[in-house]
């Protein structure tokens, strides 16, 4: 019988845990696991088609991220978020991203990063060129928007700042790819997202023009649109309490 090297076993175990954690995180943020619901290892393993071990390993990590709370002596349950927490996390992320944009404008943006930012602008331009939104555009916009925000954070070259922003994104409705056409309505969402995309163009122009104050201000103002989108989406969410 062939046995893989121990090192590969360790890598495989770590990968299984990471994959499981990502899957469970997505289930929580999408409301597939309701607030207060007990995280039963056997049931979750069956739903994911895996053994209980990676589930058992993933739960403490999700609790450390703030998505789970202790339930009983050794168990976990899904944490319920209040609407105020989502708004607080969004505003904190806007402060962090605004500071990152300021750093880029003051320091100057590398050509490779500028090309990547402009790629996201072109992707958004193509998306909105039809003047309407289709069902699959929800995913397309979310991916493009997340890419834009991530590029600014990563480009600032401040890993701690980026990690703080990532923690904010774990709160429901806060992540740049948190879009729900079904909850809001496509025409209303088109108007919101088209305006937000024009702001992306303005942010890049400010960064390239070394206008640090403007770049920071635009990113903070950019969050106002997501606050409105958030208020429209929250009424249909099973993740929020209060």
C-alpha positions as MATLAB code, in Angstrom:
seq = 'XXXXXXXXXXXXXXXXXXXXXXXXXXXXXXXXXXXXXXXXXXXXXXXXXXXXXXXXXXXXXXXXXXXXXXXXXXXXXXXXXXXXXXXXXXXXXXXXXXXXXXXXXXXXXXXXXXXXXXXXXXXXXXXXXXXXXXXXXXXXXXXXXXXXXXXXXXXXXXXXXXXXXXXXXXXXXXXXXXXXXXXXXXXXXXXXXXXXXXXXXXXXXXXXXXXXXXXXXXXXXXXXXXXXXXXXXXXXXXXXXX';
ca = [
       0.000    0.000    0.000;
       1.364    3.416   -0.964;
       1.626    5.988    1.818;
       2.341    9.638    0.933;
       5.215   11.387    2.703;
       4.397   12.836    6.098;
       5.017   16.342    4.811;
       2.352   15.887    2.149;
      -0.061   14.554    4.739;
       0.401   17.699    6.780;
      -0.076   19.932    3.752;
      -3.198   18.024    2.739;
      -4.653   18.298    6.242;
      -3.976   22.029    6.346;
      -5.571   22.482    2.920;
      -8.664   20.526    3.984;
      -9.041   22.691    7.070;
      -8.657   25.901    5.073;
     -11.150   24.776    2.417;
     -13.632   23.738    5.084;
     -13.266   27.045    6.896;
     -13.911   28.957    3.657;
     -17.010   26.872    2.925;
     -18.420   27.316    6.425;
     -17.656   31.036    6.389;
     -19.561   31.392    3.124;
     -22.532   29.443    4.541;
     -22.644   31.751    7.553;
     -22.369   34.982    5.566;
     -25.057   33.844    3.126;
     -27.422   32.991    5.962;
     -27.454   29.254    5.248;
     -26.500   28.794    8.899;
     -28.859   30.898   11.008;
     -27.880   33.092   13.982;
     -27.845   31.043   17.151;
     -27.712   27.756   15.255;
     -25.482   25.146   16.871;
     -22.553   24.063   14.734;
     -22.922   20.289   14.926;
     -19.819   18.647   13.527;
     -21.533   15.520   12.226;
     -24.293   17.445   10.417;
     -21.860   19.917    8.879;
     -19.526   17.142    7.754;
     -22.434   15.401    6.048;
     -23.536   18.597    4.286;
     -20.006   19.224    3.037;
     -19.303   15.574    2.197;
     -16.170   15.406    4.330;
     -14.990   13.875    7.610;
     -15.593   15.569   10.952;
     -11.893   16.337   11.536;
     -11.533   19.420    9.274;
     -14.879   20.725   10.595;
     -13.664   20.347   14.187;
     -10.459   22.180   13.290;
     -12.233   24.987   11.428;
     -14.726   25.950   14.146;
     -12.261   27.560   16.605;
     -10.744   29.582   13.746;
     -14.190   30.885   12.751;
     -14.844   31.772   16.389;
     -11.580   33.713   16.451;
     -12.785   35.645   13.385;
     -15.934   36.569   15.303;
     -18.424   34.580   13.216;
     -19.096   31.999   15.946;
     -19.602   32.178   19.699;
     -19.092   29.547   22.357;
     -22.148   27.424   23.100;
     -21.946   25.043   26.038;
     -18.642   23.693   27.255;
     -17.102   22.728   23.925;
     -19.555   23.733   21.210;
     -20.071   26.733   18.939;
     -23.066   28.606   17.535;
     -23.476   31.186   14.770;
     -23.139   34.721   16.041;
     -25.955   37.195   15.361;
     -24.905   40.673   14.223;
     -26.863   43.831   14.957;
     -27.439   46.341   12.111;
     -25.228   48.846   13.919;
     -22.264   46.461   13.786;
     -22.463   46.220    9.987;
     -22.536   49.994    9.682;
     -19.649   50.374   12.110;
     -17.553   47.813   10.230;
     -18.280   49.488    6.898;
     -17.239   52.901    8.179;
     -14.084   51.512    9.745;
     -13.167   49.831    6.466;
     -13.742   53.104    4.622;
     -11.308   54.859    6.973;
      -8.689   52.166    6.353;
      -9.154   52.206    2.584;
      -9.085   56.000    2.519;
      -5.761   55.950    4.341;
      -4.438   53.340    1.903;
      -5.483   55.526   -1.049;
      -3.734   58.498    0.578;
      -0.525   56.481    0.895;
      -0.670   55.488   -2.765;
      -1.232   59.076   -3.872;
       1.584   60.435   -1.720;
       4.065   57.735   -2.648;
       3.091   57.297   -6.270;
       1.525   54.228   -7.836;
       3.571   51.576   -9.626;
       2.821   50.971  -13.283;
       1.818   47.342  -12.663;
      -0.672   48.344   -9.964;
      -2.071   51.140  -12.113;
      -2.590   48.679  -14.975;
      -4.438   46.323  -12.627;
      -6.648   49.136  -11.309;
      -7.467   50.235  -14.840;
      -8.355   46.645  -15.726;
     -11.051   46.743  -13.034;
     -12.298   50.068  -14.416;
     -12.575   48.580  -17.900;
     -14.399   45.551  -16.518;
     -16.883   47.848  -14.799;
     -17.285   49.979  -17.920;
     -18.173   46.866  -19.913;
     -20.634   45.736  -17.252;
     -22.534   49.028  -17.249;
     -22.373   49.616  -21.008;
     -25.665   47.743  -21.518;
     -27.429   50.209  -19.173;
     -29.070   47.333  -17.338;
     -28.072   44.519  -14.998;
     -28.568   40.810  -15.561;
     -28.660   38.008  -13.022;
     -25.053   36.910  -13.502;
     -23.862   40.518  -13.204;
     -24.244   40.232   -9.426;
     -21.211   37.949   -9.281;
     -19.298   39.868  -11.948;
     -19.667   43.195  -10.188;
     -18.874   41.690   -6.797;
     -15.638   40.170   -8.092;
     -14.608   43.376   -9.854;
     -15.408   45.537   -6.838;
     -13.561   43.260   -4.442;
     -10.568   43.277   -6.792;
     -10.506   47.097   -6.912;
     -10.659   47.518   -3.141;
      -8.095   44.762   -2.578;
      -5.650   46.322   -5.036;
      -5.736   49.647   -3.187;
      -5.205   47.976    0.179;
      -2.422   45.705   -1.069;
      -0.787   48.504   -3.058;
      -0.390   50.614    0.052;
       2.154   48.048    1.268;
       0.786   47.965    4.826;
      -0.085   44.345    5.712;
      -1.502   45.220    9.131;
      -3.885   47.756    7.634;
      -5.022   45.203    5.036;
      -5.606   42.589    7.741;
      -7.787   45.007    9.742;
      -9.860   45.720    6.630;
     -10.228   41.980    6.027;
     -11.621   41.552    9.539;
     -14.204   44.255    8.822;
     -15.281   42.328    5.726;
     -16.331   39.377    7.896;
     -19.310   41.362    9.190;
     -22.405   40.779    6.974;
     -23.020   43.280    4.138;
     -19.615   44.908    4.628;
     -17.431   43.147    2.071;
     -17.047   44.850   -1.342;
     -18.527   41.750   -3.012;
     -21.657   41.769   -0.828;
     -24.278   42.408   -3.518;
     -27.843   41.075   -3.632;
     -29.945   42.099   -6.640;
     -32.889   39.952   -5.546;
     -33.153   41.809   -2.251;
     -32.836   45.286   -3.706;
     -34.130   45.250   -7.269;
     -31.953   45.522  -10.342;
     -32.846   49.045  -11.432;
     -32.263   50.501   -7.979;
     -29.007   48.569   -7.725;
     -27.914   49.688  -11.216;
     -28.156   53.339  -10.169;
     -26.209   52.727   -6.949;
     -23.484   50.617   -8.530;
     -23.045   52.817  -11.596;
     -22.456   55.825   -9.342;
     -20.036   53.787   -7.221;
     -18.146   52.730  -10.337;
     -17.798   56.359  -11.459;
     -16.289   56.995   -8.037;
     -13.728   54.258   -8.777;
     -12.649   56.257  -11.819;
     -12.354   59.428   -9.714;
     -10.337   57.624   -7.031;
      -7.835   56.333   -9.590;
      -7.548   59.792  -11.150;
      -6.832   61.297   -7.721;
      -4.204   58.662   -6.948;
      -2.475   59.146  -10.292;
      -2.633   62.926   -9.872;
      -0.971   62.629   -6.434;
      -4.034   64.288   -4.843;
      -3.788   62.588   -1.468;
      -6.543   64.546    0.313;
      -8.984   63.989   -2.533;
      -8.190   60.279   -2.839;
      -8.810   59.751    0.868;
     -12.017   61.818    0.855;
     -13.412   60.001   -2.189;
     -12.899   56.594   -0.597;
     -14.709   57.687    2.551;
     -17.529   59.178    0.481;
     -17.583   55.938   -1.523;
     -18.838   54.130    1.584;
     -21.992   56.266    1.702;
     -23.369   54.462   -1.347;
     -22.705   51.083    0.226;
     -24.428   52.260    3.395;
     -27.543   52.912    1.323;
     -27.216   49.542   -0.412;
     -26.763   47.917    2.987;
     -29.937   49.498    4.355;
     -31.883   48.101    1.391;
     -30.471   44.602    1.812;
     -30.643   44.225    5.580;
     -34.384   43.802    5.772;
     -34.129   40.440    3.982;
     -31.204   39.086    5.967;
     -31.367   36.233    8.454;
     -27.955   37.197    9.805;
     -28.958   40.341   11.627;
     -30.559   40.689   15.024;
     -32.150   43.619   16.791;
];
